[in-house]
């Protein structure tokens, strides 16, 4: 597990708490524990499967409520003061073939101070964050991520897990291979990279954005704000941008072998007499924002709502 830099804004309590709960027997194990944490402290969570639900509350402490399947392993809780670590250590493989998938799951409900830094690593657990306003870093393989509050900063990496941001964030960096990404709310800075996962952005306020895809489709439903700088590119995936009819922005669009269709501006033109490259460039309104669009072979569509 990566360790984030710890900020020390209150005296360290010199507290070390380690809780080991073996998942033995035929029944699930229920665990509940509370640990003190600074309002801007850090919480690290690591587990393999199940679910992780992180919710903010107005207390300088962390409360962990866990339900462990008999094959989930041991729950370890360490720290206090300015950092808390929560980890479900996997059990040995002996006898695991006879367990159902649910026996290996750990379901964690964690309540944290609103401004805490959250660091989560999992393989397939479903991750949900709500009420938190600090920074978060989430790494999954196939587990999903849903964020229902506006974070100051979010870093998310997944292979095939779905990512859903409801309220936007200050700064967001997302990397995915095939997981679909849905983005709502406003963003100061937004960076998204995907291989073949689709990206759906619905936002009235993106100040600076860069979205890049290899073969996944990109759909941007935008209200470009004055001064906004937005860029989207795809190799073979389709790229669709929807804007209001009274949009004020400078648009530039280009493709090597795909098609360009636009409800605004002049007709696209070929850049070469003999090649297939096409481009479209124009200013709508006063050109208060900048929008750059590019594909290699994917179709590009600019339309008004």
DRENTOR-936748 format. One record per residue: residue in one letter; x, y, z of N, C-alpha, C in turn. Coordinates in steps of 0.1 Angstrom, whole numbers, plus 5000, padded with zeros to 4 digits. Layout:
BEGIN
AXYZXYZXYZ/...
END
This chain:
BEGIN
X500849885000500050005000500950125000/X500550224991501350344992501050435004/X501950505009501850585021501850735017/X500750805020500750945017501451025027/X501851145024502551235033501651275044/X502051265056501251285068501351435073/X500351505074500351635080500051635094/X500851705102500751705116500251835122/X498951845123498351975128497951965142/X497951845149497651845163498651745169/X498951755182499951665188499551525186/X500551445182500351295180500051235194/X499051145193498551085205499350955209/X500350925200501250805203500350685205/X499350675197498450555199498750455188/X498850335192499050225182498050115186/X497050095177496049995179496049895168/X496249775171496149665162495149565165/X494149555156493049465159493049345149/X493249225154493249115145492049025147/X491249015137490048935138490048825128/X490348705132490348595122488948555118/X488748525105487448495100487248345101/X487148285113487048145114485548105117/X485347975116483947935118483147945106/X481847915107480947915095480248045094/X480248135104479448255103480348375100/X479748485096480548605094480948665107/X481948745107482448815119482148965118/X481449015128481149165129482149235138/X482649345133483649415141483249565141/X483449635152483249775152484249845161/X484949945156485950015164486050155161/X486450245171486550385169488050425172/X488650505164490050555166490050705164/X490750775172490850925170491750955158/X491351065151492051115139491851265138/X492951335134492851475132491851505121/X491351625121490351665111490951665097/X492251685095492851675082493751555081/X493551455089494351335089494151245077/X494951135077494851045065494350905070/X493550845061492950715063493350625051/X494050515053494350425043493650295045/X492950245034492150125034492550035023/X492749905027493149805017492449675019/X491749625009491049495010491049444996/X490649314995490549244982489149254975/X488149204982486849194977485749234987/X484549274982483549314991483049454988/X483049534998482649674996483349765006/X483549895002484149995011483250115010/X482650155020481750275020482350375030/X482750495025483350595033482450715034/X482050755046481150865048481750965058/X481551095055482051195064481051215076/X481651255087480851295099481651405107/X480951485115481551595122482351565135/X483151465134483951415146485351395141/X486351425151487751395148488051255152/X487451165145487751025148487250935136/X487650815136487350725125486550605132/X485350575127484650455132484650355121/X485050235124485050125114484050015118/X483149985109482149885111482449785100/X482849665103483249565093482449435095/X482149375083481549245083482449155074/X483049055081484048975074483548835071/X483648795059483348655055484348565061/X484048435063484948345070486248325062/X486248355049487548345042488148475039/X487648585045488148725042489548745047/X489848685058491148705064491048785077/X492148855081492148935093492049085091/X491349145100491249295100492349355109/X493149445103494149505110493949655110/X493849715122493649865123494849915131/X495550015125496750075132496650225132/X497250285142497450425141496450505150/X496350635147495550725155496250865154/X495650965158496251105158496151165144/X497151145135497051205122497051095111/X497050965114496950865104496350735109/X495450675101494850545105494950455093/X495350335095495450235085494550115087/X493750085077492749975079493049875067/X493349755071493649655061493049515064/X492449455054492049315055493049225048/X493849155057494949075051494348945046/X494648895034494148775029494548655037/X493748555038494048435044494848345035/X495548245040496248155031495348085022/X495848025011494947965001494447825005/X494947775016494547645021493047635024/X492347555017490947535020490047635013/X490647725006489847835000488947784988/X489347674982488647624970487247584974/X486947554987485647504991484747624995/X485347744996484547865000483747924988/X482647974991481948054981482548194979/X482248264968482948394966482648484977/X481348484982480948574993481748555006/X482248435008483048405020484348485021/X484848525009486148595009485948745010/X484748795010484448935010484548995024/X484949125024484949205036484149335032/X483149365041482349485038482649585049/X483249695045483749795055482849925053/X482349975065481750105065482650185074/X483150295069484150375076483650525076/X483550575088483150715090484450795093/X484650905086485850985087485551135089/X486551215094486351355094486151405079/X485351515078485051565064486251595056/X487351655062488451695054489551595053/X489351465058490451365058490851325044/X492151285043492651235031492451085030/X491851035019491450895018492250825008/X492850715011493750635002493250495002/X492650444991492050314990492650224979/X492950104982493450004972492649874974/X492149824962491349704963491449634949/X491049514949490949444936489549454930/X488549404938487149394932486149454941/X486549514952485549574961484849694955/X483549714958482849834953483149944963/X483550064958483950174966482950284965/X482550344976481650454976482050564986/X482150694982482550804990481350904991/X481050955002480051055003480351145015/X480151275013480351375023481751425025/X482751355020484151395022484451505012/X485351605017485651715008487151735007/X487951645012489451655012489951594999/X491051515000491651444988491451294989/X491351234978491151084978491951024966/X492550904968493250834958492650694959/X492150644948491450514947492050424936/X492550304939493050214929492350084930/X491750044918491049914918491349844905/X491049714905491149634893489849624886/X488849564892487549554887486449624895/X486849674907485849734916485349864911/X484149894914483550024909483850134919/X483750264915483950374924482850474921/X482150514932481050614931481350724942/X481450854937481750964946480551054946/X479951084958478751164958478951294965/X480151334967480451464973481551534965/X481751664966482751734959484051734966/X485051654961486351644967487251764962/X488251794970489251894966490151834955/X490451704956491251634946490951484946/X490851424934490651284933491651224922/X492351114926493051034917492450894917/X492150854905491450714904492050634893/X492450514896492950424886492150294886/X491750234875491050114874491350044861/X491149914861491249834848489949834842/X488949774849487649754843486449804851/X486849864863485749904872485050034867/X483850054870483050164866483350284875/X483450404870483650524878482550624876/X481950674887480850764886481050874896/X481250994891481351114899480151204898/X479451224909478151294909478251444911/X479151484919479151634923480451704917/X481251634909482451704904483551704915/X484551784912485751794921486551914917/X487551954926488452054922489352004911/X490251904914491151854904490951704904/X490751644891490551504890491451444879/X492051334883492851254873492351114873/X491951064862491450924860492150854849/X492550724852493150634843492350504843/X491850464831491150334831491450264818/X491250134818491450054806490150034798/X489249974805487949944798486749984807/X486950034819485850074827485150204822/X483850204822483150324818483250434829/X483250564824483450674833482250774830/X481550814841480450914841480851024850/X480851144844481351264852480251374851/X479751414863478751514864479351624874/X478651734874479151844883480251924877/X480852014884481952104879483352064883/X484252104875485652064877486552184874/X487552204883488552304880489552254870/X490052134872490952064863490551924862/X490451874849489951734847490851674837/X491451554840492251474831491751334831/X491351274819490851144818491651074807/X492150954810492750864800492050734800/X491650684788491050554787491550484775/X491450344775491850274763490550244755/X489650164760488350144753487150154762/X487350214773486150244781485450374777/X484150384777483450504773483450604784/X483450734780483450844789482350934786/X481550964796480351054794480451174804/X480751294799480951414807479751504805/X479051534817477951624816478251734827/X478651854822479151954831478852094826/X478452174835478252314833479452394836/X480452334842481652414846482852324846/X483652324835484952264835485852374830/X486752414839487652524836488852484827/X489352364830490452304822490252154821/X490152104809489951964808490651904796/X491151774798491851704787491351554788/X490651504778490151374778490751304766/X491251184768491951104757491550964757/X491250904745490850774744491550704732/X491650574733492250494722491050454713/X490150374718489050324710487650344717/X487650394730486450414737485750544732/X484450544733483750664728483850774739/X483850904734483851014743482551094740/X481851134750480651214748480751324758/X480751454754480951574762479651664761/X478851674771477751754771478151884779/X478451994773479152104779478352234779/X478752314789478352464789479652534791/X480552554781481852614783481752754789/X482452764801482452884808483552984802/X483453114804484453204799485853164805/X486753164796488153124800488452974800/X487452894798487652744798488452704787/X489252594789490152544779489952394779/X489352334769488952194768489552134756/X490052004758490651934747490151784748/X489751724737489351584737489951524724/X490551404726491051334714490851184715/X490651124704490450974703491150924691/X491650794692492250734680491150684671/X490450584675489450524667488050524673/X487950574685486550594691485850714686/X484550714687483750834683483950944693/X483751064689483851184697482651274694/X481751294705480651374703480651484714/X480351614709480351724718479051794716/X478351824727477051894727477252024734/X476752134728476952264734475652344732/X475352444740474152524738474252604725/X473152644720473152714707473852854708/X473752914720474353044722475853034728/X476452924725477852904731478753014726/X479753054735480753144731482053084733/X482653034722483952964722484552954708/X485852934708486652914696486752754695/X486352704683486452554681487452524670/X488252414673489052364662488952214663/X488652154651488452004651489151954639/X489751834640490451764629490451614631/X490551544619490551404619491351354607/X492051244608492751194597491851124587/X491051024591490250954582488750944586/X488450994598487050994602486251104595/X484951114600484051214594483951324605/X483651454600483351564609481951614605/X481051614615479751674612479551784623/X478951894620478852004629477552084626/X476852114637475652204636476052354636/X477352374639477852514640478952534630/X479152664626480352694618480252664604/X481252674596481252644582481352494580/X481352444567481552304565482952264567/X483252144571484652094573485352094559/X486652114559487352114546488452014547/X488851964535490051874534491251964535/X492251914542493551984543494451954532/X494151854524495051814513494151774501/X494651804490493851764478493851614476/X494851544481494951394479494751314491/X494851374503494651304515493251304520/X493051234531491751224537491551314549/X492551384553492551474565491451584563/X490751604574489751714574489851794586/X489451924586489552004597488352104597/X488052164609487052264610487452354621/X487352484618487752584628486952704626/X486352754638485552874637485352924651/X484853044652484553114665483053134666/X482453094677481053114680480953224691/X480053314689479853424699481153504700/X481553534712482753614714483953534716/X483853404715485053314716485653314730/X484753314740485253324754485953194759/X485653084753486352954757487052894745/X487852794748488652724737488252574738/X487852524726487552374726488352314714/X489152214717489952154706489652004706/X489351954694488851814692489651754681/X490051624683490851554674490551404674/X490551344662490451194661491451154650/X491751024650492550964639491550904629/X490850804633489850744624488450744629/X488250794642486950794647486150914642/X484750904642483951014637483851114648/X483751244643483651354652482351434650/X481551454660480251514659480151634669/X479851754664479551874672478151914669/X477351914680475951954678475452034689/X474352104686473752194697472552124703/X472352154715471152094722469852174720/
END
